């Protein structure tokens, strides 16, 4: 199943993926899946600047 372009990974799933990537005992397959999940996390946009 593929994700639609407008779907993103939840913050909870992103946190779990981050833990997998930092764990030295994680397998290459686990790290690949975690990295894939993190690439689908929505980026935070900078707050708009005020005009004076």
Buried (B, 14 or more C-beta within 10 A) or exposed (E): EEEEEEEBBEEEBBEEBBEBBEEEEBEEEBBEBBEEBBEBBEEEEEEEEEEE
